[in-house]
Amino acid sequence: MLGMTTDMSNAEKHAEKLSAVLDVYEAHLAKNKYVAGDVFTLADLNHMPEIYLLLKSPKAELITSRPHVKAWWEDISARPAWKKTAASIPV
């Protein structure tokens, strides 16, 4: 990704850790619209580049398999400013 070679064993190790974190997000987003509550904030914005790249990777299911995380992503990534930004991110 991004023109670099991926160390898949390292990616697997970190995917397991990320999965546990995303389980916490799933529970939180089941009760809250956004990371910091009911309003879109910098807390949500900070996640956007990494999630965008994760969704372009073989580990996209880490996001897509969690209905509340997926819905949150679909909401925040639908913003026109993000669409413009995402178009400029090299994958």
PDB file of N, CA, C and O in Angstrom:
ATOM      1  N   MET A   1       0.836  -1.177   0.000  1.00  0.00           N
ATOM      2  CA  MET A   1       0.000   0.000   0.000  1.00  0.00           C
ATOM      3  C   MET A   1       0.883   1.242   0.000  1.00  0.00           C
ATOM      4  O   MET A   1       1.960   1.251   0.597  1.00  0.00           O
ATOM      5  N   LEU A   2       0.429   2.265  -0.658  1.00  0.00           N
ATOM      6  CA  LEU A   2       1.184   3.513  -0.780  1.00  0.00           C
ATOM      7  C   LEU A   2       2.548   3.279  -1.402  1.00  0.00           C
ATOM      8  O   LEU A   2       3.496   4.019  -1.138  1.00  0.00           O
ATOM      9  N   GLY A   3       2.644   2.235  -2.242  1.00  0.00           N
ATOM     10  CA  GLY A   3       3.892   1.956  -2.933  1.00  0.00           C
ATOM     11  C   GLY A   3       4.936   1.249  -2.092  1.00  0.00           C
ATOM     12  O   GLY A   3       6.083   1.118  -2.520  1.00  0.00           O
ATOM     13  N   MET A   4       4.567   0.793  -0.911  1.00  0.00           N
ATOM     14  CA  MET A   4       5.521   0.117  -0.031  1.00  0.00           C
ATOM     15  C   MET A   4       5.146  -1.359   0.111  1.00  0.00           C
ATOM     16  O   MET A   4       4.002  -1.748  -0.123  1.00  0.00           O
ATOM     17  N   THR A   5       6.122  -2.163   0.494  1.00  0.00           N
ATOM     18  CA  THR A   5       5.882  -3.572   0.746  1.00  0.00           C
ATOM     19  C   THR A   5       5.306  -3.737   2.147  1.00  0.00           C
ATOM     20  O   THR A   5       5.774  -3.114   3.099  1.00  0.00           O
ATOM     21  N   THR A   6       4.287  -4.581   2.261  1.00  0.00           N
ATOM     22  CA  THR A   6       3.647  -4.819   3.549  1.00  0.00           C
ATOM     23  C   THR A   6       4.218  -6.069   4.192  1.00  0.00           C
ATOM     24  O   THR A   6       4.302  -7.117   3.552  1.00  0.00           O
ATOM     25  N   ASP A   7       4.604  -5.967   5.437  1.00  0.00           N
ATOM     26  CA  ASP A   7       5.035  -7.112   6.228  1.00  0.00           C
ATOM     27  C   ASP A   7       3.764  -7.772   6.762  1.00  0.00           C
ATOM     28  O   ASP A   7       3.202  -7.322   7.760  1.00  0.00           O
ATOM     29  N   MET A   8       3.314  -8.832   6.103  1.00  0.00           N
ATOM     30  CA  MET A   8       2.032  -9.440   6.435  1.00  0.00           C
ATOM     31  C   MET A   8       1.998 -10.055   7.830  1.00  0.00           C
ATOM     32  O   MET A   8       0.943 -10.054   8.465  1.00  0.00           O
ATOM     33  N   SER A   9       3.111 -10.576   8.325  1.00  0.00           N
ATOM     34  CA  SER A   9       3.095 -11.131   9.682  1.00  0.00           C
ATOM     35  C   SER A   9       2.884 -10.016  10.701  1.00  0.00           C
ATOM     36  O   SER A   9       2.175 -10.194  11.691  1.00  0.00           O
ATOM     37  N   ASN A  10       3.499  -8.880  10.453  1.00  0.00           N
ATOM     38  CA  ASN A  10       3.309  -7.729  11.329  1.00  0.00           C
ATOM     39  C   ASN A  10       1.876  -7.201  11.204  1.00  0.00           C
ATOM     40  O   ASN A  10       1.258  -6.817  12.197  1.00  0.00           O
ATOM     41  N   ALA A  11       1.365  -7.186   9.992  1.00  0.00           N
ATOM     42  CA  ALA A  11      -0.008  -6.726   9.767  1.00  0.00           C
ATOM     43  C   ALA A  11      -1.004  -7.624  10.496  1.00  0.00           C
ATOM     44  O   ALA A  11      -1.965  -7.131  11.087  1.00  0.00           O
ATOM     45  N   GLU A  12      -0.783  -8.933  10.460  1.00  0.00           N
ATOM     46  CA  GLU A  12      -1.666  -9.874  11.161  1.00  0.00           C
ATOM     47  C   GLU A  12      -1.648  -9.633  12.662  1.00  0.00           C
ATOM     48  O   GLU A  12      -2.693  -9.618  13.312  1.00  0.00           O
ATOM     49  N   LYS A  13      -0.459  -9.445  13.203  1.00  0.00           N
ATOM     50  CA  LYS A  13      -0.317  -9.207  14.641  1.00  0.00           C
ATOM     51  C   LYS A  13      -1.099  -7.957  15.052  1.00  0.00           C
ATOM     52  O   LYS A  13      -1.809  -7.962  16.057  1.00  0.00           O
ATOM     53  N   HIS A  14      -0.963  -6.912  14.283  1.00  0.00           N
ATOM     54  CA  HIS A  14      -1.638  -5.665  14.622  1.00  0.00           C
ATOM     55  C   HIS A  14      -3.132  -5.728  14.317  1.00  0.00           C
ATOM     56  O   HIS A  14      -3.921  -5.037  14.961  1.00  0.00           O
ATOM     57  N   ALA A  15      -3.526  -6.536  13.358  1.00  0.00           N
ATOM     58  CA  ALA A  15      -4.949  -6.702  13.053  1.00  0.00           C
ATOM     59  C   ALA A  15      -5.678  -7.314  14.244  1.00  0.00           C
ATOM     60  O   ALA A  15      -6.814  -6.940  14.536  1.00  0.00           O
ATOM     61  N   GLU A  16      -5.038  -8.242  14.924  1.00  0.00           N
ATOM     62  CA  GLU A  16      -5.643  -8.847  16.114  1.00  0.00           C
ATOM     63  C   GLU A  16      -5.851  -7.800  17.203  1.00  0.00           C
ATOM     64  O   GLU A  16      -6.895  -7.777  17.855  1.00  0.00           O
ATOM     65  N   LYS A  17      -4.870  -6.945  17.396  1.00  0.00           N
ATOM     66  CA  LYS A  17      -4.992  -5.881  18.399  1.00  0.00           C
ATOM     67  C   LYS A  17      -6.071  -4.883  17.991  1.00  0.00           C
ATOM     68  O   LYS A  17      -6.881  -4.463  18.817  1.00  0.00           O
ATOM     69  N   LEU A  18      -6.079  -4.508  16.721  1.00  0.00           N
ATOM     70  CA  LEU A  18      -7.068  -3.560  16.229  1.00  0.00           C
ATOM     71  C   LEU A  18      -8.476  -4.130  16.349  1.00  0.00           C
ATOM     72  O   LEU A  18      -9.421  -3.397  16.643  1.00  0.00           O
ATOM     73  N   SER A  19      -8.618  -5.412  16.127  1.00  0.00           N
ATOM     74  CA  SER A  19      -9.919  -6.055  16.249  1.00  0.00           C
ATOM     75  C   SER A  19     -10.489  -5.865  17.654  1.00  0.00           C
ATOM     76  O   SER A  19     -11.674  -5.571  17.811  1.00  0.00           O
ATOM     77  N   ALA A  20      -9.657  -6.032  18.657  1.00  0.00           N
ATOM     78  CA  ALA A  20     -10.105  -5.844  20.041  1.00  0.00           C
ATOM     79  C   ALA A  20     -10.523  -4.394  20.291  1.00  0.00           C
ATOM     80  O   ALA A  20     -11.520  -4.140  20.965  1.00  0.00           O
ATOM     81  N   VAL A  21      -9.772  -3.463  19.756  1.00  0.00           N
ATOM     82  CA  VAL A  21     -10.111  -2.040  19.907  1.00  0.00           C
ATOM     83  C   VAL A  21     -11.427  -1.736  19.193  1.00  0.00           C
ATOM     84  O   VAL A  21     -12.277  -1.019  19.722  1.00  0.00           O
ATOM     85  N   LEU A  22     -11.586  -2.277  18.006  1.00  0.00           N
ATOM     86  CA  LEU A  22     -12.810  -2.019  17.245  1.00  0.00           C
ATOM     87  C   LEU A  22     -14.039  -2.649  17.895  1.00  0.00           C
ATOM     88  O   LEU A  22     -15.156  -2.177  17.679  1.00  0.00           O
ATOM     89  N   ASP A  23     -13.854  -3.693  18.676  1.00  0.00           N
ATOM     90  CA  ASP A  23     -14.972  -4.244  19.450  1.00  0.00           C
ATOM     91  C   ASP A  23     -15.458  -3.221  20.474  1.00  0.00           C
ATOM     92  O   ASP A  23     -16.658  -3.103  20.719  1.00  0.00           O
ATOM     93  N   VAL A  24     -14.529  -2.487  21.067  1.00  0.00           N
ATOM     94  CA  VAL A  24     -14.886  -1.420  22.013  1.00  0.00           C
ATOM     95  C   VAL A  24     -15.622  -0.302  21.270  1.00  0.00           C
ATOM     96  O   VAL A  24     -16.630   0.213  21.754  1.00  0.00           O
ATOM     97  N   TYR A  25     -15.114   0.068  20.099  1.00  0.00           N
ATOM     98  CA  TYR A  25     -15.778   1.096  19.288  1.00  0.00           C
ATOM     99  C   TYR A  25     -17.189   0.644  18.914  1.00  0.00           C
ATOM    100  O   TYR A  25     -18.129   1.437  18.959  1.00  0.00           O
ATOM    101  N   GLU A  26     -17.334  -0.611  18.549  1.00  0.00           N
ATOM    102  CA  GLU A  26     -18.647  -1.133  18.167  1.00  0.00           C
ATOM    103  C   GLU A  26     -19.646  -0.952  19.309  1.00  0.00           C
ATOM    104  O   GLU A  26     -20.771  -0.505  19.087  1.00  0.00           O
ATOM    105  N   ALA A  27     -19.240  -1.294  20.514  1.00  0.00           N
ATOM    106  CA  ALA A  27     -20.125  -1.131  21.673  1.00  0.00           C
ATOM    107  C   ALA A  27     -20.429   0.348  21.923  1.00  0.00           C
ATOM    108  O   ALA A  27     -21.570   0.709  22.213  1.00  0.00           O
ATOM    109  N   HIS A  28     -19.422   1.189  21.811  1.00  0.00           N
ATOM    110  CA  HIS A  28     -19.605   2.626  22.037  1.00  0.00           C
ATOM    111  C   HIS A  28     -20.527   3.231  20.979  1.00  0.00           C
ATOM    112  O   HIS A  28     -21.429   4.004  21.303  1.00  0.00           O
ATOM    113  N   LEU A  29     -20.296   2.878  19.722  1.00  0.00           N
ATOM    114  CA  LEU A  29     -21.083   3.454  18.632  1.00  0.00           C
ATOM    115  C   LEU A  29     -22.497   2.874  18.559  1.00  0.00           C
ATOM    116  O   LEU A  29     -23.341   3.393  17.829  1.00  0.00           O
ATOM    117  N   ALA A  30     -22.756   1.820  19.297  1.00  0.00           N
ATOM    118  CA  ALA A  30     -24.121   1.312  19.409  1.00  0.00           C
ATOM    119  C   ALA A  30     -24.974   2.272  20.238  1.00  0.00           C
ATOM    120  O   ALA A  30     -26.200   2.284  20.126  1.00  0.00           O
ATOM    121  N   LYS A  31     -24.308   3.079  21.072  1.00  0.00           N
ATOM    122  CA  LYS A  31     -25.010   4.000  21.973  1.00  0.00           C
ATOM    123  C   LYS A  31     -24.807   5.467  21.608  1.00  0.00           C
ATOM    124  O   LYS A  31     -25.551   6.329  22.077  1.00  0.00           O
ATOM    125  N   ASN A  32     -23.812   5.760  20.777  1.00  0.00           N
ATOM    126  CA  ASN A  32     -23.457   7.132  20.421  1.00  0.00           C
ATOM    127  C   ASN A  32     -23.306   7.240  18.915  1.00  0.00           C
ATOM    128  O   ASN A  32     -22.839   6.306  18.262  1.00  0.00           O
ATOM    129  N   LYS A  33     -23.701   8.382  18.364  1.00  0.00           N
ATOM    130  CA  LYS A  33     -23.588   8.565  16.919  1.00  0.00           C
ATOM    131  C   LYS A  33     -22.140   8.733  16.483  1.00  0.00           C
ATOM    132  O   LYS A  33     -21.754   8.273  15.409  1.00  0.00           O
ATOM    133  N   TYR A  34     -21.340   9.389  17.312  1.00  0.00           N
ATOM    134  CA  TYR A  34     -19.945   9.679  16.973  1.00  0.00           C
ATOM    135  C   TYR A  34     -19.035   9.256  18.124  1.00  0.00           C
ATOM    136  O   TYR A  34     -19.509   8.881  19.197  1.00  0.00           O
ATOM    137  N   VAL A  35     -17.753   9.319  17.896  1.00  0.00           N
ATOM    138  CA  VAL A  35     -16.773   8.864  18.887  1.00  0.00           C
ATOM    139  C   VAL A  35     -16.892   9.639  20.198  1.00  0.00           C
ATOM    140  O   VAL A  35     -16.792   9.054  21.277  1.00  0.00           O
ATOM    141  N   ALA A  36     -17.107  10.960  20.109  1.00  0.00           N
ATOM    142  CA  ALA A  36     -17.161  11.777  21.321  1.00  0.00           C
ATOM    143  C   ALA A  36     -18.594  12.117  21.737  1.00  0.00           C
ATOM    144  O   ALA A  36     -18.800  13.018  22.550  1.00  0.00           O
ATOM    145  N   GLY A  37     -19.565  11.421  21.200  1.00  0.00           N
ATOM    146  CA  GLY A  37     -20.951  11.684  21.578  1.00  0.00           C
ATOM    147  C   GLY A  37     -21.857  11.847  20.378  1.00  0.00           C
ATOM    148  O   GLY A  37     -21.797  11.061  19.432  1.00  0.00           O
ATOM    149  N   ASP A  38     -22.697  12.871  20.417  1.00  0.00           N
ATOM    150  CA  ASP A  38     -23.698  13.048  19.372  1.00  0.00           C
ATOM    151  C   ASP A  38     -23.336  14.084  18.317  1.00  0.00           C
ATOM    152  O   ASP A  38     -24.149  14.400  17.448  1.00  0.00           O
ATOM    153  N   VAL A  39     -22.116  14.613  18.392  1.00  0.00           N
ATOM    154  CA  VAL A  39     -21.678  15.646  17.456  1.00  0.00           C
ATOM    155  C   VAL A  39     -20.371  15.210  16.802  1.00  0.00           C
ATOM    156  O   VAL A  39     -19.475  14.708  17.480  1.00  0.00           O
ATOM    157  N   PHE A  40     -20.259  15.399  15.493  1.00  0.00           N
ATOM    158  CA  PHE A  40     -19.024  15.117  14.756  1.00  0.00           C
ATOM    159  C   PHE A  40     -17.930  16.056  15.262  1.00  0.00           C
ATOM    160  O   PHE A  40     -18.108  17.274  15.275  1.00  0.00           O
ATOM    161  N   THR A  41     -16.793  15.483  15.681  1.00  0.00           N
ATOM    162  CA  THR A  41     -15.701  16.282  16.238  1.00  0.00           C
ATOM    163  C   THR A  41     -14.363  15.823  15.665  1.00  0.00           C
ATOM    164  O   THR A  41     -14.295  14.924  14.827  1.00  0.00           O
ATOM    165  N   LEU A  42     -13.317  16.463  16.138  1.00  0.00           N
ATOM    166  CA  LEU A  42     -11.959  16.095  15.755  1.00  0.00           C
ATOM    167  C   LEU A  42     -11.670  14.635  16.100  1.00  0.00           C
ATOM    168  O   LEU A  42     -10.859  13.991  15.433  1.00  0.00           O
ATOM    169  N   ALA A  43     -12.316  14.115  17.121  1.00  0.00           N
ATOM    170  CA  ALA A  43     -12.128  12.705  17.487  1.00  0.00           C
ATOM    171  C   ALA A  43     -12.496  11.791  16.317  1.00  0.00           C
ATOM    172  O   ALA A  43     -11.815  10.796  16.071  1.00  0.00           O
ATOM    173  N   ASP A  44     -13.551  12.118  15.610  1.00  0.00           N
ATOM    174  CA  ASP A  44     -13.950  11.336  14.431  1.00  0.00           C
ATOM    175  C   ASP A  44     -13.007  11.608  13.268  1.00  0.00           C
ATOM    176  O   ASP A  44     -12.550  10.690  12.588  1.00  0.00           O
ATOM    177  N   LEU A  45     -12.733  12.867  13.059  1.00  0.00           N
ATOM    178  CA  LEU A  45     -11.893  13.292  11.941  1.00  0.00           C
ATOM    179  C   LEU A  45     -10.522  12.625  11.968  1.00  0.00           C
ATOM    180  O   LEU A  45      -9.990  12.259  10.920  1.00  0.00           O
ATOM    181  N   ASN A  46      -9.954  12.467  13.143  1.00  0.00           N
ATOM    182  CA  ASN A  46      -8.626  11.859  13.265  1.00  0.00           C
ATOM    183  C   ASN A  46      -8.577  10.420  12.772  1.00  0.00           C
ATOM    184  O   ASN A  46      -7.510   9.939  12.388  1.00  0.00           O
ATOM    185  N   HIS A  47      -9.688   9.735  12.774  1.00  0.00           N
ATOM    186  CA  HIS A  47      -9.727   8.336  12.345  1.00  0.00           C
ATOM    187  C   HIS A  47      -9.810   8.169  10.828  1.00  0.00           C
ATOM    188  O   HIS A  47      -9.506   7.097  10.305  1.00  0.00           O
ATOM    189  N   MET A  48     -10.209   9.197  10.139  1.00  0.00           N
ATOM    190  CA  MET A  48     -10.604   9.048   8.739  1.00  0.00           C
ATOM    191  C   MET A  48      -9.509   8.548   7.798  1.00  0.00           C
ATOM    192  O   MET A  48      -9.772   7.618   7.035  1.00  0.00           O
ATOM    193  N   PRO A  49      -8.309   9.103   7.805  1.00  0.00           N
ATOM    194  CA  PRO A  49      -7.298   8.591   6.859  1.00  0.00           C
ATOM    195  C   PRO A  49      -6.944   7.123   7.093  1.00  0.00           C
ATOM    196  O   PRO A  49      -6.780   6.358   6.143  1.00  0.00           O
ATOM    197  N   GLU A  50      -6.827   6.739   8.356  1.00  0.00           N
ATOM    198  CA  GLU A  50      -6.440   5.361   8.655  1.00  0.00           C
ATOM    199  C   GLU A  50      -7.541   4.379   8.275  1.00  0.00           C
ATOM    200  O   GLU A  50      -7.263   3.316   7.720  1.00  0.00           O
ATOM    201  N   ILE A  51      -8.778   4.727   8.569  1.00  0.00           N
ATOM    202  CA  ILE A  51      -9.881   3.833   8.209  1.00  0.00           C
ATOM    203  C   ILE A  51     -10.025   3.746   6.693  1.00  0.00           C
ATOM    204  O   ILE A  51     -10.284   2.673   6.149  1.00  0.00           O
ATOM    205  N   TYR A  52      -9.860   4.859   6.028  1.00  0.00           N
ATOM    206  CA  TYR A  52      -9.914   4.865   4.562  1.00  0.00           C
ATOM    207  C   TYR A  52      -8.901   3.872   3.994  1.00  0.00           C
ATOM    208  O   TYR A  52      -9.237   3.068   3.125  1.00  0.00           O
ATOM    209  N   LEU A  53      -7.682   3.927   4.479  1.00  0.00           N
ATOM    210  CA  LEU A  53      -6.643   3.013   3.987  1.00  0.00           C
ATOM    211  C   LEU A  53      -6.919   1.575   4.409  1.00  0.00           C
ATOM    212  O   LEU A  53      -6.684   0.647   3.635  1.00  0.00           O
ATOM    213  N   LEU A  54      -7.413   1.386   5.620  1.00  0.00           N
ATOM    214  CA  LEU A  54      -7.752   0.041   6.078  1.00  0.00           C
ATOM    215  C   LEU A  54      -8.816  -0.575   5.170  1.00  0.00           C
ATOM    216  O   LEU A  54      -8.750  -1.761   4.847  1.00  0.00           O
ATOM    217  N   LEU A  55      -9.781   0.220   4.766  1.00  0.00           N
ATOM    218  CA  LEU A  55     -10.835  -0.286   3.888  1.00  0.00           C
ATOM    219  C   LEU A  55     -10.331  -0.626   2.493  1.00  0.00           C
ATOM    220  O   LEU A  55     -10.997  -1.362   1.764  1.00  0.00           O
ATOM    221  N   LYS A  56      -9.195  -0.117   2.117  1.00  0.00           N
ATOM    222  CA  LYS A  56      -8.578  -0.440   0.821  1.00  0.00           C
ATOM    223  C   LYS A  56      -7.661  -1.660   0.929  1.00  0.00           C
ATOM    224  O   LYS A  56      -7.080  -2.094  -0.066  1.00  0.00           O
ATOM    225  N   SER A  57      -7.536  -2.203   2.124  1.00  0.00           N
ATOM    226  CA  SER A  57      -6.610  -3.306   2.382  1.00  0.00           C
ATOM    227  C   SER A  57      -7.351  -4.643   2.460  1.00  0.00           C
ATOM    228  O   SER A  57      -8.582  -4.675   2.453  1.00  0.00           O
ATOM    229  N   PRO A  58      -6.601  -5.742   2.533  1.00  0.00           N
ATOM    230  CA  PRO A  58      -7.234  -7.051   2.713  1.00  0.00           C
ATOM    231  C   PRO A  58      -7.928  -7.209   4.070  1.00  0.00           C
ATOM    232  O   PRO A  58      -8.621  -8.201   4.290  1.00  0.00           O
ATOM    233  N   LYS A  59      -7.755  -6.261   4.967  1.00  0.00           N
ATOM    234  CA  LYS A  59      -8.356  -6.335   6.302  1.00  0.00           C
ATOM    235  C   LYS A  59      -9.589  -5.443   6.441  1.00  0.00           C
ATOM    236  O   LYS A  59      -9.962  -5.076   7.555  1.00  0.00           O
ATOM    237  N   ALA A  60     -10.215  -5.096   5.335  1.00  0.00           N
ATOM    238  CA  ALA A  60     -11.397  -4.226   5.366  1.00  0.00           C
ATOM    239  C   ALA A  60     -12.503  -4.780   6.258  1.00  0.00           C
ATOM    240  O   ALA A  60     -13.292  -4.020   6.820  1.00  0.00           O
ATOM    241  N   GLU A  61     -12.561  -6.099   6.388  1.00  0.00           N
ATOM    242  CA  GLU A  61     -13.620  -6.699   7.205  1.00  0.00           C
ATOM    243  C   GLU A  61     -13.538  -6.285   8.669  1.00  0.00           C
ATOM    244  O   GLU A  61     -14.516  -6.419   9.405  1.00  0.00           O
ATOM    245  N   LEU A  62     -12.392  -5.789   9.095  1.00  0.00           N
ATOM    246  CA  LEU A  62     -12.303  -5.280  10.466  1.00  0.00           C
ATOM    247  C   LEU A  62     -13.305  -4.146  10.682  1.00  0.00           C
ATOM    248  O   LEU A  62     -13.812  -3.966  11.789  1.00  0.00           O
ATOM    249  N   ILE A  63     -13.586  -3.395   9.643  1.00  0.00           N
ATOM    250  CA  ILE A  63     -14.574  -2.314   9.706  1.00  0.00           C
ATOM    251  C   ILE A  63     -15.939  -2.813   9.253  1.00  0.00           C
ATOM    252  O   ILE A  63     -16.938  -2.611   9.944  1.00  0.00           O
ATOM    253  N   THR A  64     -15.986  -3.456   8.107  1.00  0.00           N
ATOM    254  CA  THR A  64     -17.269  -3.818   7.497  1.00  0.00           C
ATOM    255  C   THR A  64     -18.040  -4.885   8.269  1.00  0.00           C
ATOM    256  O   THR A  64     -19.252  -5.008   8.093  1.00  0.00           O
ATOM    257  N   SER A  65     -17.374  -5.651   9.113  1.00  0.00           N
ATOM    258  CA  SER A  65     -18.052  -6.701   9.877  1.00  0.00           C
ATOM    259  C   SER A  65     -18.703  -6.186  11.156  1.00  0.00           C
ATOM    260  O   SER A  65     -19.394  -6.934  11.848  1.00  0.00           O
ATOM    261  N   ARG A  66     -18.490  -4.931  11.466  1.00  0.00           N
ATOM    262  CA  ARG A  66     -19.061  -4.338  12.679  1.00  0.00           C
ATOM    263  C   ARG A  66     -20.122  -3.312  12.259  1.00  0.00           C
ATOM    264  O   ARG A  66     -19.775  -2.228  11.791  1.00  0.00           O
ATOM    265  N   PRO A  67     -21.397  -3.639  12.420  1.00  0.00           N
ATOM    266  CA  PRO A  67     -22.448  -2.782  11.866  1.00  0.00           C
ATOM    267  C   PRO A  67     -22.429  -1.333  12.350  1.00  0.00           C
ATOM    268  O   PRO A  67     -22.681  -0.425  11.558  1.00  0.00           O
ATOM    269  N   HIS A  68     -22.140  -1.096  13.614  1.00  0.00           N
ATOM    270  CA  HIS A  68     -22.142   0.284  14.114  1.00  0.00           C
ATOM    271  C   HIS A  68     -20.901   1.047  13.666  1.00  0.00           C
ATOM    272  O   HIS A  68     -20.979   2.238  13.366  1.00  0.00           O
ATOM    273  N   VAL A  69     -19.769   0.375  13.620  1.00  0.00           N
ATOM    274  CA  VAL A  69     -18.549   1.017  13.117  1.00  0.00           C
ATOM    275  C   VAL A  69     -18.723   1.318  11.631  1.00  0.00           C
ATOM    276  O   VAL A  69     -18.353   2.394  11.161  1.00  0.00           O
ATOM    277  N   LYS A  70     -19.281   0.374  10.908  1.00  0.00           N
ATOM    278  CA  LYS A  70     -19.507   0.570   9.474  1.00  0.00           C
ATOM    279  C   LYS A  70     -20.465   1.735   9.230  1.00  0.00           C
ATOM    280  O   LYS A  70     -20.213   2.567   8.359  1.00  0.00           O
ATOM    281  N   ALA A  71     -21.557   1.804   9.985  1.00  0.00           N
ATOM    282  CA  ALA A  71     -22.524   2.899   9.826  1.00  0.00           C
ATOM    283  C   ALA A  71     -21.886   4.240  10.170  1.00  0.00           C
ATOM    284  O   ALA A  71     -22.128   5.238   9.491  1.00  0.00           O
ATOM    285  N   TRP A  72     -21.081   4.263  11.214  1.00  0.00           N
ATOM    286  CA  TRP A  72     -20.357   5.485  11.593  1.00  0.00           C
ATOM    287  C   TRP A  72     -19.448   5.922  10.450  1.00  0.00           C
ATOM    288  O   TRP A  72     -19.427   7.095  10.077  1.00  0.00           O
ATOM    289  N   TRP A  73     -18.696   4.970   9.895  1.00  0.00           N
ATOM    290  CA  TRP A  73     -17.808   5.302   8.784  1.00  0.00           C
ATOM    291  C   TRP A  73     -18.602   5.835   7.587  1.00  0.00           C
ATOM    292  O   TRP A  73     -18.215   6.834   6.979  1.00  0.00           O
ATOM    293  N   GLU A  74     -19.691   5.180   7.258  1.00  0.00           N
ATOM    294  CA  GLU A  74     -20.497   5.626   6.115  1.00  0.00           C
ATOM    295  C   GLU A  74     -21.019   7.045   6.336  1.00  0.00           C
ATOM    296  O   GLU A  74     -21.096   7.834   5.393  1.00  0.00           O
ATOM    297  N   ASP A  75     -21.371   7.364   7.560  1.00  0.00           N
ATOM    298  CA  ASP A  75     -21.840   8.709   7.894  1.00  0.00           C
ATOM    299  C   ASP A  75     -20.716   9.736   7.739  1.00  0.00           C
ATOM    300  O   ASP A  75     -20.866  10.726   7.024  1.00  0.00           O
ATOM    301  N   ILE A  76     -19.601   9.495   8.406  1.00  0.00           N
ATOM    302  CA  ILE A  76     -18.545  10.517   8.394  1.00  0.00           C
ATOM    303  C   ILE A  76     -17.855  10.621   7.037  1.00  0.00           C
ATOM    304  O   ILE A  76     -17.384  11.697   6.667  1.00  0.00           O
ATOM    305  N   SER A  77     -17.790   9.536   6.305  1.00  0.00           N
ATOM    306  CA  SER A  77     -17.102   9.579   5.009  1.00  0.00           C
ATOM    307  C   SER A  77     -17.989  10.119   3.886  1.00  0.00           C
ATOM    308  O   SER A  77     -17.512  10.325   2.770  1.00  0.00           O
ATOM    309  N   ALA A  78     -19.257  10.346   4.165  1.00  0.00           N
ATOM    310  CA  ALA A  78     -20.170  10.896   3.162  1.00  0.00           C
ATOM    311  C   ALA A  78     -20.057  12.414   3.050  1.00  0.00           C
ATOM    312  O   ALA A  78     -20.661  13.017   2.162  1.00  0.00           O
ATOM    313  N   ARG A  79     -19.299  13.027   3.932  1.00  0.00           N
ATOM    314  CA  ARG A  79     -19.159  14.489   3.924  1.00  0.00           C
ATOM    315  C   ARG A  79     -18.399  14.942   2.677  1.00  0.00           C
ATOM    316  O   ARG A  79     -17.381  14.349   2.320  1.00  0.00           O
ATOM    317  N   PRO A  80     -18.890  15.988   2.016  1.00  0.00           N
ATOM    318  CA  PRO A  80     -18.235  16.463   0.788  1.00  0.00           C
ATOM    319  C   PRO A  80     -16.750  16.792   0.970  1.00  0.00           C
ATOM    320  O   PRO A  80     -15.943  16.504   0.086  1.00  0.00           O
ATOM    321  N   ALA A  81     -16.390  17.379   2.085  1.00  0.00           N
ATOM    322  CA  ALA A  81     -14.977  17.723   2.309  1.00  0.00           C
ATOM    323  C   ALA A  81     -14.121  16.460   2.375  1.00  0.00           C
ATOM    324  O   ALA A  81     -12.993  16.446   1.881  1.00  0.00           O
ATOM    325  N   TRP A  82     -14.655  15.401   2.984  1.00  0.00           N
ATOM    326  CA  TRP A  82     -13.897  14.153   3.045  1.00  0.00           C
ATOM    327  C   TRP A  82     -13.776  13.534   1.660  1.00  0.00           C
ATOM    328  O   TRP A  82     -12.706  13.046   1.297  1.00  0.00           O
ATOM    329  N   LYS A  83     -14.839  13.545   0.890  1.00  0.00           N
ATOM    330  CA  LYS A  83     -14.781  12.967  -0.457  1.00  0.00           C
ATOM    331  C   LYS A  83     -13.699  13.650  -1.288  1.00  0.00           C
ATOM    332  O   LYS A  83     -12.971  12.994  -2.033  1.00  0.00           O
ATOM    333  N   LYS A  84     -13.599  14.951  -1.156  1.00  0.00           N
ATOM    334  CA  LYS A  84     -12.567  15.695  -1.879  1.00  0.00           C
ATOM    335  C   LYS A  84     -11.178  15.301  -1.377  1.00  0.00           C
ATOM    336  O   LYS A  84     -10.261  15.105  -2.174  1.00  0.00           O
ATOM    337  N   THR A  85     -11.023  15.187  -0.072  1.00  0.00           N
ATOM    338  CA  THR A  85      -9.739  14.796   0.515  1.00  0.00           C
ATOM    339  C   THR A  85      -9.369  13.373   0.112  1.00  0.00           C
ATOM    340  O   THR A  85      -8.233  13.116  -0.287  1.00  0.00           O
ATOM    341  N   ALA A  86     -10.312  12.455   0.213  1.00  0.00           N
ATOM    342  CA  ALA A  86     -10.052  11.045  -0.095  1.00  0.00           C
ATOM    343  C   ALA A  86      -9.591  10.865  -1.534  1.00  0.00           C
ATOM    344  O   ALA A  86      -8.769   9.996  -1.825  1.00  0.00           O
ATOM    345  N   ALA A  87     -10.116  11.676  -2.421  1.00  0.00           N
ATOM    346  CA  ALA A  87      -9.727  11.573  -3.829  1.00  0.00           C
ATOM    347  C   ALA A  87      -8.249  11.882  -4.038  1.00  0.00           C
ATOM    348  O   ALA A  87      -7.669  11.488  -5.050  1.00  0.00           O
ATOM    349  N   SER A  88      -7.642  12.579  -3.094  1.00  0.00           N
ATOM    350  CA  SER A  88      -6.227  12.947  -3.237  1.00  0.00           C
ATOM    351  C   SER A  88      -5.283  12.007  -2.487  1.00  0.00           C
ATOM    352  O   SER A  88      -4.067  12.193  -2.540  1.00  0.00           O
ATOM    353  N   ILE A  89      -5.815  11.005  -1.792  1.00  0.00           N
ATOM    354  CA  ILE A  89      -4.977  10.074  -1.033  1.00  0.00           C
ATOM    355  C   ILE A  89      -4.504   8.964  -1.966  1.00  0.00           C
ATOM    356  O   ILE A  89      -5.324   8.224  -2.509  1.00  0.00           O
ATOM    357  N   PRO A  90      -3.196   8.842  -2.159  1.00  0.00           N
ATOM    358  CA  PRO A  90      -2.697   7.758  -3.021  1.00  0.00           C
ATOM    359  C   PRO A  90      -2.816   6.415  -2.309  1.00  0.00           C
ATOM    360  O   PRO A  90      -2.461   6.286  -1.138  1.00  0.00           O
ATOM    361  N   VAL A  91      -3.312   5.435  -3.020  1.00  0.00           N
ATOM    362  CA  VAL A  91      -3.460   4.098  -2.415  1.00  0.00           C
ATOM    363  C   VAL A  91      -2.553   3.135  -3.137  1.00  0.00           C
ATOM    364  O   VAL A  91      -2.513   1.953  -2.798  1.00  0.00           O
TER     365      VAL A  91
END
